[in-house]
Amino acid sequence: MNRKQINQNIRERIFQNELQHWQIADEVGIADSTFSRWLRKELDDEKKHELTTLSTA
């Protein structure tokens, strides 16, 4: 699996809602660089749920 396929559903929701990575990171309370690192590897279900909820709000 290449890097673009990892967390693709999260990436698509961010794009569809016209959000920036830094906006999601700010809502979660982390640095944007940390969020970028999170997206490099498959997220656990808890983080996915949290991010999915934020990116649709």
mmCIF file of the N, C-alpha and C atoms, coordinates in Angstrom:
data_MODEL
# 
_entry.id   MODEL 
# 
loop_
_atom_site.group_PDB 
_atom_site.id 
_atom_site.type_symbol 
_atom_site.label_atom_id 
_atom_site.label_alt_id 
_atom_site.label_comp_id 
_atom_site.label_asym_id 
_atom_site.label_entity_id 
_atom_site.label_seq_id 
_atom_site.pdbx_PDB_ins_code 
_atom_site.Cartn_x 
_atom_site.Cartn_y 
_atom_site.Cartn_z 
_atom_site.occupancy 
_atom_site.B_iso_or_equiv 
_atom_site.pdbx_formal_charge 
_atom_site.auth_seq_id 
_atom_site.auth_comp_id 
_atom_site.auth_asym_id 
_atom_site.auth_atom_id 
_atom_site.pdbx_PDB_model_num 
ATOM 1   N N  . MET A 1 1  ? 0.847   -1.180 0.000  1.00 0.00 ? 1  MET A N  1 
ATOM 2   C CA . MET A 1 1  ? 0.000   0.000  0.000  1.00 0.00 ? 1  MET A CA 1 
ATOM 3   C C  . MET A 1 1  ? 0.888   1.238  0.000  1.00 0.00 ? 1  MET A C  1 
ATOM 4   N N  . ASN A 1 2  ? 0.636   2.141  -0.935 1.00 0.00 ? 2  ASN A N  1 
ATOM 5   C CA . ASN A 1 2  ? 1.456   3.345  -0.960 1.00 0.00 ? 2  ASN A CA 1 
ATOM 6   C C  . ASN A 1 2  ? 0.897   4.406  -0.009 1.00 0.00 ? 2  ASN A C  1 
ATOM 7   N N  . ARG A 1 3  ? 1.671   5.412  0.234  1.00 0.00 ? 3  ARG A N  1 
ATOM 8   C CA . ARG A 1 3  ? 1.338   6.425  1.232  1.00 0.00 ? 3  ARG A CA 1 
ATOM 9   C C  . ARG A 1 3  ? 0.034   7.152  0.924  1.00 0.00 ? 3  ARG A C  1 
ATOM 10  N N  . LYS A 1 4  ? -0.285  7.350  -0.349 1.00 0.00 ? 4  LYS A N  1 
ATOM 11  C CA . LYS A 1 4  ? -1.506  8.056  -0.717 1.00 0.00 ? 4  LYS A CA 1 
ATOM 12  C C  . LYS A 1 4  ? -2.762  7.245  -0.397 1.00 0.00 ? 4  LYS A C  1 
ATOM 13  N N  . GLN A 1 5  ? -2.636  5.925  -0.344 1.00 0.00 ? 5  GLN A N  1 
ATOM 14  C CA . GLN A 1 5  ? -3.782  5.086  -0.036 1.00 0.00 ? 5  GLN A CA 1 
ATOM 15  C C  . GLN A 1 5  ? -4.046  4.991  1.466  1.00 0.00 ? 5  GLN A C  1 
ATOM 16  N N  . ILE A 1 6  ? -3.043  5.241  2.272  1.00 0.00 ? 6  ILE A N  1 
ATOM 17  C CA . ILE A 1 6  ? -3.199  5.166  3.718  1.00 0.00 ? 6  ILE A CA 1 
ATOM 18  C C  . ILE A 1 6  ? -4.094  6.307  4.175  1.00 0.00 ? 6  ILE A C  1 
ATOM 19  N N  . ASN A 1 7  ? -5.094  5.973  4.971  1.00 0.00 ? 7  ASN A N  1 
ATOM 20  C CA . ASN A 1 7  ? -6.046  6.958  5.496  1.00 0.00 ? 7  ASN A CA 1 
ATOM 21  C C  . ASN A 1 7  ? -6.737  7.747  4.389  1.00 0.00 ? 7  ASN A C  1 
ATOM 22  N N  . GLN A 1 8  ? -6.949  7.121  3.261  1.00 0.00 ? 8  GLN A N  1 
ATOM 23  C CA . GLN A 1 8  ? -7.546  7.810  2.120  1.00 0.00 ? 8  GLN A CA 1 
ATOM 24  C C  . GLN A 1 8  ? -8.918  8.376  2.454  1.00 0.00 ? 8  GLN A C  1 
ATOM 25  N N  . ASN A 1 9  ? -9.701  7.652  3.246  1.00 0.00 ? 9  ASN A N  1 
ATOM 26  C CA . ASN A 1 9  ? -11.032 8.151  3.585  1.00 0.00 ? 9  ASN A CA 1 
ATOM 27  C C  . ASN A 1 9  ? -10.949 9.464  4.376  1.00 0.00 ? 9  ASN A C  1 
ATOM 28  N N  . ILE A 1 10 ? -9.970  9.588  5.262  1.00 0.00 ? 10 ILE A N  1 
ATOM 29  C CA . ILE A 1 10 ? -9.782  10.827 6.019  1.00 0.00 ? 10 ILE A CA 1 
ATOM 30  C C  . ILE A 1 10 ? -9.363  11.943 5.066  1.00 0.00 ? 10 ILE A C  1 
ATOM 31  N N  . ARG A 1 11 ? -8.416  11.651 4.200  1.00 0.00 ? 11 ARG A N  1 
ATOM 32  C CA . ARG A 1 11 ? -7.938  12.655 3.238  1.00 0.00 ? 11 ARG A CA 1 
ATOM 33  C C  . ARG A 1 11 ? -9.075  13.155 2.339  1.00 0.00 ? 11 ARG A C  1 
ATOM 34  N N  . GLU A 1 12 ? -9.921  12.226 1.886  1.00 0.00 ? 12 GLU A N  1 
ATOM 35  C CA . GLU A 1 12 ? -11.029 12.596 1.012  1.00 0.00 ? 12 GLU A CA 1 
ATOM 36  C C  . GLU A 1 12 ? -12.039 13.483 1.734  1.00 0.00 ? 12 GLU A C  1 
ATOM 37  N N  . ARG A 1 13 ? -12.342 13.165 2.983  1.00 0.00 ? 13 ARG A N  1 
ATOM 38  C CA . ARG A 1 13 ? -13.293 13.985 3.737  1.00 0.00 ? 13 ARG A CA 1 
ATOM 39  C C  . ARG A 1 13 ? -12.747 15.391 3.970  1.00 0.00 ? 13 ARG A C  1 
ATOM 40  N N  . ILE A 1 14 ? -11.471 15.492 4.242  1.00 0.00 ? 14 ILE A N  1 
ATOM 41  C CA . ILE A 1 14 ? -10.858 16.809 4.423  1.00 0.00 ? 14 ILE A CA 1 
ATOM 42  C C  . ILE A 1 14 ? -10.978 17.617 3.133  1.00 0.00 ? 14 ILE A C  1 
ATOM 43  N N  . PHE A 1 15 ? -10.678 16.970 2.008  1.00 0.00 ? 15 PHE A N  1 
ATOM 44  C CA . PHE A 1 15 ? -10.761 17.634 0.709  1.00 0.00 ? 15 PHE A CA 1 
ATOM 45  C C  . PHE A 1 15 ? -12.204 18.035 0.384  1.00 0.00 ? 15 PHE A C  1 
ATOM 46  N N  . GLN A 1 16 ? -13.145 17.121 0.592  1.00 0.00 ? 16 GLN A N  1 
ATOM 47  C CA . GLN A 1 16 ? -14.551 17.388 0.278  1.00 0.00 ? 16 GLN A CA 1 
ATOM 48  C C  . GLN A 1 16 ? -15.110 18.544 1.101  1.00 0.00 ? 16 GLN A C  1 
ATOM 49  N N  . ASN A 1 17 ? -14.625 18.686 2.326  1.00 0.00 ? 17 ASN A N  1 
ATOM 50  C CA . ASN A 1 17 ? -15.109 19.754 3.200  1.00 0.00 ? 17 ASN A CA 1 
ATOM 51  C C  . ASN A 1 17 ? -14.260 21.023 3.105  1.00 0.00 ? 17 ASN A C  1 
ATOM 52  N N  . GLU A 1 18 ? -13.354 21.025 2.122  1.00 0.00 ? 18 GLU A N  1 
ATOM 53  C CA . GLU A 1 18 ? -12.500 22.185 1.848  1.00 0.00 ? 18 GLU A CA 1 
ATOM 54  C C  . GLU A 1 18 ? -11.761 22.665 3.090  1.00 0.00 ? 18 GLU A C  1 
ATOM 55  N N  . LEU A 1 19 ? -11.195 21.710 3.816  1.00 0.00 ? 19 LEU A N  1 
ATOM 56  C CA . LEU A 1 19 ? -10.426 22.010 5.015  1.00 0.00 ? 19 LEU A CA 1 
ATOM 57  C C  . LEU A 1 19 ? -8.939  21.851 4.736  1.00 0.00 ? 19 LEU A C  1 
ATOM 58  N N  . GLN A 1 20 ? -8.154  22.452 5.585  1.00 0.00 ? 20 GLN A N  1 
ATOM 59  C CA . GLN A 1 20 ? -6.705  22.317 5.525  1.00 0.00 ? 20 GLN A CA 1 
ATOM 60  C C  . GLN A 1 20 ? -6.261  21.429 6.679  1.00 0.00 ? 20 GLN A C  1 
ATOM 61  N N  . HIS A 1 21 ? -5.121  20.770 6.513  1.00 0.00 ? 21 HIS A N  1 
ATOM 62  C CA . HIS A 1 21 ? -4.615  19.902 7.577  1.00 0.00 ? 21 HIS A CA 1 
ATOM 63  C C  . HIS A 1 21 ? -4.418  20.665 8.877  1.00 0.00 ? 21 HIS A C  1 
ATOM 64  N N  . TRP A 1 22 ? -3.962  21.904 8.794  1.00 0.00 ? 22 TRP A N  1 
ATOM 65  C CA . TRP A 1 22 ? -3.727  22.671 10.023 1.00 0.00 ? 22 TRP A CA 1 
ATOM 66  C C  . TRP A 1 22 ? -5.034  22.941 10.769 1.00 0.00 ? 22 TRP A C  1 
ATOM 67  N N  . GLN A 1 23 ? -6.151  23.051 10.050 1.00 0.00 ? 23 GLN A N  1 
ATOM 68  C CA . GLN A 1 23 ? -7.431  23.288 10.701 1.00 0.00 ? 23 GLN A CA 1 
ATOM 69  C C  . GLN A 1 23 ? -7.867  22.066 11.516 1.00 0.00 ? 23 GLN A C  1 
ATOM 70  N N  . ILE A 1 24 ? -7.667  20.895 10.955 1.00 0.00 ? 24 ILE A N  1 
ATOM 71  C CA . ILE A 1 24 ? -7.998  19.665 11.672 1.00 0.00 ? 24 ILE A CA 1 
ATOM 72  C C  . ILE A 1 24 ? -7.083  19.521 12.883 1.00 0.00 ? 24 ILE A C  1 
ATOM 73  N N  . ALA A 1 25 ? -5.798  19.752 12.684 1.00 0.00 ? 25 ALA A N  1 
ATOM 74  C CA . ALA A 1 25 ? -4.837  19.649 13.787 1.00 0.00 ? 25 ALA A CA 1 
ATOM 75  C C  . ALA A 1 25 ? -5.208  20.599 14.913 1.00 0.00 ? 25 ALA A C  1 
ATOM 76  N N  . ASP A 1 26 ? -5.611  21.802 14.573 1.00 0.00 ? 26 ASP A N  1 
ATOM 77  C CA . ASP A 1 26 ? -5.993  22.793 15.577 1.00 0.00 ? 26 ASP A CA 1 
ATOM 78  C C  . ASP A 1 26 ? -7.203  22.313 16.377 1.00 0.00 ? 26 ASP A C  1 
ATOM 79  N N  . GLU A 1 27 ? -8.175  21.721 15.715 1.00 0.00 ? 27 GLU A N  1 
ATOM 80  C CA . GLU A 1 27 ? -9.368  21.211 16.393 1.00 0.00 ? 27 GLU A CA 1 
ATOM 81  C C  . GLU A 1 27 ? -9.032  20.058 17.340 1.00 0.00 ? 27 GLU A C  1 
ATOM 82  N N  . VAL A 1 28 ? -8.076  19.217 16.925 1.00 0.00 ? 28 VAL A N  1 
ATOM 83  C CA . VAL A 1 28 ? -7.676  18.072 17.748 1.00 0.00 ? 28 VAL A CA 1 
ATOM 84  C C  . VAL A 1 28 ? -6.762  18.521 18.885 1.00 0.00 ? 28 VAL A C  1 
ATOM 85  N N  . GLY A 1 29 ? -6.104  19.665 18.699 1.00 0.00 ? 29 GLY A N  1 
ATOM 86  C CA . GLY A 1 29 ? -5.210  20.181 19.729 1.00 0.00 ? 29 GLY A CA 1 
ATOM 87  C C  . GLY A 1 29 ? -3.778  19.709 19.573 1.00 0.00 ? 29 GLY A C  1 
ATOM 88  N N  . ILE A 1 30 ? -3.375  19.480 18.312 1.00 0.00 ? 30 ILE A N  1 
ATOM 89  C CA . ILE A 1 30 ? -2.011  19.035 18.016 1.00 0.00 ? 30 ILE A CA 1 
ATOM 90  C C  . ILE A 1 30 ? -1.401  19.962 16.970 1.00 0.00 ? 30 ILE A C  1 
ATOM 91  N N  . ALA A 1 31 ? -0.100  19.856 16.795 1.00 0.00 ? 31 ALA A N  1 
ATOM 92  C CA . ALA A 1 31 ? 0.589   20.645 15.767 1.00 0.00 ? 31 ALA A CA 1 
ATOM 93  C C  . ALA A 1 31 ? 0.267   20.064 14.389 1.00 0.00 ? 31 ALA A C  1 
ATOM 94  N N  . ASP A 1 32 ? 0.265   20.928 13.378 1.00 0.00 ? 32 ASP A N  1 
ATOM 95  C CA . ASP A 1 32 ? -0.019  20.438 12.023 1.00 0.00 ? 32 ASP A CA 1 
ATOM 96  C C  . ASP A 1 32 ? 1.021   19.424 11.560 1.00 0.00 ? 32 ASP A C  1 
ATOM 97  N N  . SER A 1 33 ? 2.247   19.560 12.021 1.00 0.00 ? 33 SER A N  1 
ATOM 98  C CA . SER A 1 33 ? 3.275   18.573 11.652 1.00 0.00 ? 33 SER A CA 1 
ATOM 99  C C  . SER A 1 33 ? 2.970   17.209 12.271 1.00 0.00 ? 33 SER A C  1 
ATOM 100 N N  . THR A 1 34 ? 2.396   17.201 13.463 1.00 0.00 ? 34 THR A N  1 
ATOM 101 C CA . THR A 1 34 ? 2.005   15.946 14.097 1.00 0.00 ? 34 THR A CA 1 
ATOM 102 C C  . THR A 1 34 ? 0.881   15.294 13.310 1.00 0.00 ? 34 THR A C  1 
ATOM 103 N N  . PHE A 1 35 ? -0.079  16.086 12.883 1.00 0.00 ? 35 PHE A N  1 
ATOM 104 C CA . PHE A 1 35 ? -1.177  15.546 12.084 1.00 0.00 ? 35 PHE A CA 1 
ATOM 105 C C  . PHE A 1 35 ? -0.667  14.943 10.777 1.00 0.00 ? 35 PHE A C  1 
ATOM 106 N N  . SER A 1 36 ? 0.259   15.610 10.145 1.00 0.00 ? 36 SER A N  1 
ATOM 107 C CA . SER A 1 36 ? 0.844   15.080 8.906  1.00 0.00 ? 36 SER A CA 1 
ATOM 108 C C  . SER A 1 36 ? 1.522   13.738 9.158  1.00 0.00 ? 36 SER A C  1 
ATOM 109 N N  . ARG A 1 37 ? 2.205   13.620 10.291 1.00 0.00 ? 37 ARG A N  1 
ATOM 110 C CA . ARG A 1 37 ? 2.841   12.343 10.637 1.00 0.00 ? 37 ARG A CA 1 
ATOM 111 C C  . ARG A 1 37 ? 1.795   11.271 10.909 1.00 0.00 ? 37 ARG A C  1 
ATOM 112 N N  . TRP A 1 38 ? 0.692   11.648 11.553 1.00 0.00 ? 38 TRP A N  1 
ATOM 113 C CA . TRP A 1 38 ? -0.388  10.692 11.799 1.00 0.00 ? 38 TRP A CA 1 
ATOM 114 C C  . TRP A 1 38 ? -0.879  10.089 10.495 1.00 0.00 ? 38 TRP A C  1 
ATOM 115 N N  . LEU A 1 39 ? -0.973  10.898 9.449  1.00 0.00 ? 39 LEU A N  1 
ATOM 116 C CA . LEU A 1 39 ? -1.528  10.426 8.183  1.00 0.00 ? 39 LEU A CA 1 
ATOM 117 C C  . LEU A 1 39 ? -0.586  9.497  7.421  1.00 0.00 ? 39 LEU A C  1 
ATOM 118 N N  . ARG A 1 40 ? 0.651   9.412  7.823  1.00 0.00 ? 40 ARG A N  1 
ATOM 119 C CA . ARG A 1 40 ? 1.626   8.562  7.127  1.00 0.00 ? 40 ARG A CA 1 
ATOM 120 C C  . ARG A 1 40 ? 1.396   7.075  7.361  1.00 0.00 ? 40 ARG A C  1 
ATOM 121 N N  . LYS A 1 41 ? 0.800   6.738  8.504  1.00 0.00 ? 41 LYS A N  1 
ATOM 122 C CA . LYS A 1 41 ? 0.543   5.337  8.842  1.00 0.00 ? 41 LYS A CA 1 
ATOM 123 C C  . LYS A 1 41 ? -0.938  5.181  9.143  1.00 0.00 ? 41 LYS A C  1 
ATOM 124 N N  . GLU A 1 42 ? -1.428  3.973  8.953  1.00 0.00 ? 42 GLU A N  1 
ATOM 125 C CA . GLU A 1 42 ? -2.844  3.718  9.192  1.00 0.00 ? 42 GLU A CA 1 
ATOM 126 C C  . GLU A 1 42 ? -3.212  4.064  10.637 1.00 0.00 ? 42 GLU A C  1 
ATOM 127 N N  . LEU A 1 43 ? -4.260  4.857  10.782 1.00 0.00 ? 43 LEU A N  1 
ATOM 128 C CA . LEU A 1 43 ? -4.703  5.287  12.102 1.00 0.00 ? 43 LEU A CA 1 
ATOM 129 C C  . LEU A 1 43 ? -5.514  4.189  12.778 1.00 0.00 ? 43 LEU A C  1 
ATOM 130 N N  . ASP A 1 44 ? -5.487  4.170  14.111 1.00 0.00 ? 44 ASP A N  1 
ATOM 131 C CA . ASP A 1 44 ? -6.339  3.228  14.824 1.00 0.00 ? 44 ASP A CA 1 
ATOM 132 C C  . ASP A 1 44 ? -7.785  3.723  14.719 1.00 0.00 ? 44 ASP A C  1 
ATOM 133 N N  . ASP A 1 45 ? -8.725  2.848  15.032 1.00 0.00 ? 45 ASP A N  1 
ATOM 134 C CA . ASP A 1 45 ? -10.141 3.164  14.850 1.00 0.00 ? 45 ASP A CA 1 
ATOM 135 C C  . ASP A 1 45 ? -10.591 4.373  15.668 1.00 0.00 ? 45 ASP A C  1 
ATOM 136 N N  . GLU A 1 46 ? -10.051 4.540  16.859 1.00 0.00 ? 46 GLU A N  1 
ATOM 137 C CA . GLU A 1 46 ? -10.446 5.670  17.712 1.00 0.00 ? 46 GLU A CA 1 
ATOM 138 C C  . GLU A 1 46 ? -10.066 7.007  17.073 1.00 0.00 ? 46 GLU A C  1 
ATOM 139 N N  . LYS A 1 47 ? -8.826  7.107  16.572 1.00 0.00 ? 47 LYS A N  1 
ATOM 140 C CA . LYS A 1 47 ? -8.389  8.351  15.925 1.00 0.00 ? 47 LYS A CA 1 
ATOM 141 C C  . LYS A 1 47 ? -9.163  8.596  14.639 1.00 0.00 ? 47 LYS A C  1 
ATOM 142 N N  . LYS A 1 48 ? -9.408  7.522  13.873 1.00 0.00 ? 48 LYS A N  1 
ATOM 143 C CA . LYS A 1 48 ? -10.178 7.675  12.638 1.00 0.00 ? 48 LYS A CA 1 
ATOM 144 C C  . LYS A 1 48 ? -11.562 8.236  12.933 1.00 0.00 ? 48 LYS A C  1 
ATOM 145 N N  . HIS A 1 49 ? -12.209 7.693  13.955 1.00 0.00 ? 49 HIS A N  1 
ATOM 146 C CA . HIS A 1 49 ? -13.540 8.164  14.310 1.00 0.00 ? 49 HIS A CA 1 
ATOM 147 C C  . HIS A 1 49 ? -13.515 9.637  14.715 1.00 0.00 ? 49 HIS A C  1 
ATOM 148 N N  . GLU A 1 50 ? -12.556 9.990  15.527 1.00 0.00 ? 50 GLU A N  1 
ATOM 149 C CA . GLU A 1 50 ? -12.426 11.387 15.980 1.00 0.00 ? 50 GLU A CA 1 
ATOM 150 C C  . GLU A 1 50 ? -12.221 12.323 14.796 1.00 0.00 ? 50 GLU A C  1 
ATOM 151 N N  . LEU A 1 51 ? -11.328 11.956 13.894 1.00 0.00 ? 51 LEU A N  1 
ATOM 152 C CA . LEU A 1 51 ? -11.037 12.818 12.744 1.00 0.00 ? 51 LEU A CA 1 
ATOM 153 C C  . LEU A 1 51 ? -12.196 12.862 11.764 1.00 0.00 ? 51 LEU A C  1 
ATOM 154 N N  . THR A 1 52 ? -12.874 11.747 11.573 1.00 0.00 ? 52 THR A N  1 
ATOM 155 C CA . THR A 1 52 ? -14.014 11.710 10.675 1.00 0.00 ? 52 THR A CA 1 
ATOM 156 C C  . THR A 1 52 ? -15.127 12.606 11.200 1.00 0.00 ? 52 THR A C  1 
ATOM 157 N N  . THR A 1 53 ? -15.336 12.576 12.495 1.00 0.00 ? 53 THR A N  1 
ATOM 158 C CA . THR A 1 53 ? -16.356 13.419 13.105 1.00 0.00 ? 53 THR A CA 1 
ATOM 159 C C  . THR A 1 53 ? -16.000 14.895 12.930 1.00 0.00 ? 53 THR A C  1 
ATOM 160 N N  . LEU A 1 54 ? -14.735 15.249 13.122 1.00 0.00 ? 54 LEU A N  1 
ATOM 161 C CA . LEU A 1 54 ? -14.307 16.644 12.967 1.00 0.00 ? 54 LEU A CA 1 
ATOM 162 C C  . LEU A 1 54 ? -14.426 17.109 11.524 1.00 0.00 ? 54 LEU A C  1 
ATOM 163 N N  . SER A 1 55 ? -14.026 16.259 10.589 1.00 0.00 ? 55 SER A N  1 
ATOM 164 C CA . SER A 1 55 ? -13.967 16.694 9.194  1.00 0.00 ? 55 SER A CA 1 
ATOM 165 C C  . SER A 1 55 ? -15.339 16.798 8.543  1.00 0.00 ? 55 SER A C  1 
ATOM 166 N N  . THR A 1 56 ? -16.380 16.333 9.235  1.00 0.00 ? 56 THR A N  1 
ATOM 167 C CA . THR A 1 56 ? -17.724 16.492 8.690  1.00 0.00 ? 56 THR A CA 1 
ATOM 168 C C  . THR A 1 56 ? -18.499 17.566 9.427  1.00 0.00 ? 56 THR A C  1 
ATOM 169 N N  . ALA A 1 57 ? -17.905 18.097 10.482 1.00 0.00 ? 57 ALA A N  1 
ATOM 170 C CA . ALA A 1 57 ? -18.621 19.114 11.279 1.00 0.00 ? 57 ALA A CA 1 
ATOM 171 C C  . ALA A 1 57 ? -18.627 20.457 10.580 1.00 0.00 ? 57 ALA A C  1 
# 
